[in-house]
Amino acid sequence: MANVGFIGTGVMGTGMIKQLLAKGTAVKVYTRTAERAQKVLDAGATYCETAKELAQQSDIVFTVVGYPKDVETLYLGTDGILGAASTGTIFIDMTTSSPTLARELSAKASVLGKHVLDAPVSGGDIGAQNGTLSIMVGGERAAFEQVLPLFEKMGKTIVYQGDAGNGQNAKMVNQIAVAGTMLGVVEALVYAKKMGLDEKTVLESIETGAAGSWTLSNLGPRIIADDFEPGFFIKHFVKDMTIASNEAAQNGFELPGLQTAKRLYEVLENSGLSEKGTQALYHYYFMNK
């Protein structure tokens, strides 16, 4: 069996690591704050003191960090994991990051006889906890086939998207759809509340019809229950929408719906709600703006 390492034990990483452990894969982990790894250590993971040490001891390395700049530093910085690992090592970056950076990492890895796949996910904290994530993968097909059994322990829908960067581009497609859907769900529930309807009753009426969606069924009840804790942070969603907007602009087209959602979320981010869940967009409509 390959030695598997995992860097990043946040909301998503913790769920994915626990799925690997529960399904028989031994996992070494690293995170900048060791205390954040305690849940996976209690589940059987082994802790490494540095990312470099983890890379040196692993044949396959998963990474889930915050922002593209974090990915770049982790892989290419002074103590970068790409240079530390042995020839043949497969890295899988599951951070939602820049397609351009994903292509750069893949190219640099290839020169060193190593491999980098970009494999962002969709499904939120629930999908990570239940092993039902959708995983979008770009990079070398042979490397994808080699790690597919591990993907299958974490996700339900695993789709190879083609060349390096295409996993990230597929995730941008996902996030654009999520942004529009979230805006629709939130405005629908705001309308229901302001018109004096019972939100739970309305939700029962519409979630199995044409308005039905994952967002409506899973985050609608959280909104109604005033539960705005993160399955996915607002700050990370703004990051994703920024990446998608930039990629669109660089390729000569506009996405006005995405720009609208991004603007509203930036208001929340600047109002101190950056670490709330994306369903906290609901607050925008009750703010004294």
N, C-alpha and C positions, 0 to 999 in steps of 0.2 A: 504493500500500500504506500502511496505517496505521502510524504510529510507535508501537512497542510498548515499554513499560517494565515492569520486573519488580523488585519490592522484596522481598528475602529470598533468601539463597543458602545455606540450611541443607540438611539431608539431602533434603528434598522439593523445595525450590526449585531446587537444582542440577540434579536430574534433569529437571525440567520445562523449565528454560531450555535445557538441552542438546538436548532434543527439538525445541523451537522452532527453535533454530539449525540443527540437522541437517536440518530440513525446510524450510529456506529463509526463515525469518523473522529479520530483524535485531532484536536486543534490546539495549536499554539497561538497565543494572542498578545497583542501589544496595543496600548493606548497611552496617550501622553499623561493622563491622570489615572494612576493604577487603581484608585478606589472605584472608578467607573467600570472596571472589569470584574468587580466582585461577583455579580450575578452569573457570569459565564464561568468564573473560576469555581463557584459553588456547584455548577453543573458539570464540572469535570475538565475544563480547559486548563492549559498550562501557560503560565505567564513568562514572557521574555522581557528583559530590562530595556531593550532598545529595539527600534524598528530594524536596524541593521543586523542585529543578532538574529531576529526572527527570519529575515530574508536569507541569511547564511545557512539557517537550519531547515529551510523549507524547499520543497520541490514545486509547490503551488502556493501562491500568495494572493489572498483576497484583500482588497482595500476598500473601505467606505469612510471617507472623511468629509469635510464640510464644503470647501470651495475649490475651484480650479487652481488657485494659487497654492492651496494646501496639497493638492495632488502633485503639482509641479515640484514643490519643495521636497515632498516625501520621496518622489522617484528620482529627481535629478539634483537635489541639494548636496551640500558638502558630505553628508552621511547618507546619501540617497540609496534606496533599496535596489534600484536597477543595477548600479555598479557593484553592489555588495554580493549579489546572488551568483550562484554557479551557472555555467553554461547550460542551457536547456530549461531553466526555470520558466514557469508560466505565471505571469502576473495577470490578475483579473481586477480591473478597477470598476467597482460597482457604484462609485460616486456618480451623481448626475453632474457632468462636467462639460467642458468645451469639446466639440467634435474636432476642432483644429488641434487642440492639445492631445487628444487621443491619437490622432494620426502621427503627431510628432513622437510620442512615446513609443508607438509601434515601430516606427522607422529606426529610432535609436536602439531599441531592443534587438531588432533584427541584425543590426551591425555587430552586436555583441553575442549573437547566437542564442538570444533569449526571445521571449514572446510576451506581448501585452495585448490583452483583450479588453475592450470597453464593453461593460455589461451592466448598464443602469437598470433599475427595477421599478416596477409600479405595483401598488397594492397596499402601501402604507404599513403602519405598525401591525395591523391585523394580519395582513398577508405575510409579513416577516414572522410573526408569532406562530402562524398556522402552517407555514411552508407552502403557501399558495400564491407566491409572487409571480408576476409576469416579468420575465427577464429577456432583455433585448441585447443581442450580442453582435459586436463587430470585431473584425480581426481575422487572423489566419484560420481557415476552416479546420486544418488538422489539429491545431491547439484547442479549438472549440470542441471537437469530437472527443479529445482526451479528457477534458474536464466536465463534459456533459453529465456524467453520473453524479457529480457533486452539485451541479445546477439543479438536477432533478430532486435532490434532497431539500432544496430551499424553495423551489418554485413549482408551479403547476403548468405554466405556459412558458416554454423556452423556445425562442425563435432566433435563428441565425440570420442576421440582417445583411451580411456581406462584408465588405472591406472595413478596415480600421476607421473609426469615426461614425460608422453607420448605426452602431448601437446607440451612441449619443444622439444622433439625428432622429432616430426612432423615438427616443425618450422626449425629445423636444416636441415631436408630433403629439405624444401623450400629454405633455404638460399644457400645450396649447388647447387641446380638447378639454382637459380638466379645468383650465382657467375659465373657459366659456361656460362649462356645465356648472361650476361652482357659483358663478355670477347669477345664472338662471335660478338655481336652487335657493340661494340666499334671498334674491329679490322676490321669489314666489312666497317664501315664508314670511318675509317682511310684510308683503301685501296682506297675507292671511291675518297676521297679528294686528295690523293697523285697521283692518276692516272688521275686527272683532270676531273672527272665526276661531274655532278651536284648532290649533295647529296639528295636534295628534290626529284628529278626525280628518282633516284635510289630507294629511300625509297618507292615511289609510286609503283615501279615495283615489289618489293620483299615482302612487308608487308602482302599481301594477299595470298602469295604462301607458299611453304614448309618452308621458313625462318621466317614466321610470328610468332610473340610472343607479349605478353603484353609489354615486355621491348622494343622491336623494335618500336611498335606503340606509346607508351607513352613517352619513354625517348629518342628515336631516334630524334624526332622533337626538343626536348630541346637541345640536343647536337648540332644539325644543327643551332639552334638559339643562340648558345653560352650562354645558360641558364644552369648554373651549381649550382643553388640554391637547397637546400636540400628538397627532399621529404623524403629522408632517409639519415642520416649523414654517411659519410665515417667512422668516428670514431666508430659508432655503428655497421657498417657492419664488420669492422675489429674485433670488439668484438665478433660478432656472428660467424665469420669464425674461430676464435680462440677457441671458445667453441666447435664447431663441430670437429675441428682438435683434440682437447684434448680428447673428448669423443671417437672418432675413435681410437686414440692411446691407450686409456685405455682398449678398447675392442679388440685390436690386429689386426687392419687393417689400411691401408693407403688410402688416397684420393689425388693422385698427382695433379689432376686438381684443386681441392680446394686449395692446397698448392701454386700453381702457381698464382691464383687470389689473394690469401692472401698476397703473397710477393709483387705483384705490388701495391696493395692498401696500404701496409705499407710504400712503397716509397712515395706515395702521402701524407700519414699521417705525415711522417717525414719531408715533404717539406712544411708544413703549410696549407695543404688543408683538414684537418680533419673535418671541419664543412661545407664542400661542399657536394653536393649530389653524390650518387654513380655513376651517369653518368659522373662525372669528371674524371673517369678512362681514358677518352679520352685524358686528358692532359699528361698522362704518355708518350704517343707516340711522343710528341712534346717538351719534356723536354730535357735539356742538361745534361744527366745523367752522 
